[in-house]
């Protein structure tokens, strides 16, 4: 894990993973966070000590390892320092699911 602060786009990836509460593949996380797959994989690699990895239907999926890490990320002070609001993050997740289920 890098000691320099993460760019906001990479921090957003962690927050999407935090809010999903379910394992997700790198590709699906990239689509949901609207970030390049390479950036998402780099974040997953950098933060692997905090992530649980499991294969679901042949795909490597990731989820947060400890609920305490989720609690830390969702803490109001942490959110403010990161410059995020959970409403925005959950909105991005909802938009992605809407596109998946209802777009042609």
PyMOL commands that set and color helices and strands:
alter all, ss='L'
color gray80, all
select helices_A, chain A and resi 8-20+26-33+37-46+48-50+67-74+76-82+86-102
alter helices_A, ss='H'
color red, helices_A
select strands_A, chain A and resi 24-25+51-56+59-64
alter strands_A, ss='S'
color yellow, strands_A
deselect
rebuild
show_as cartoon
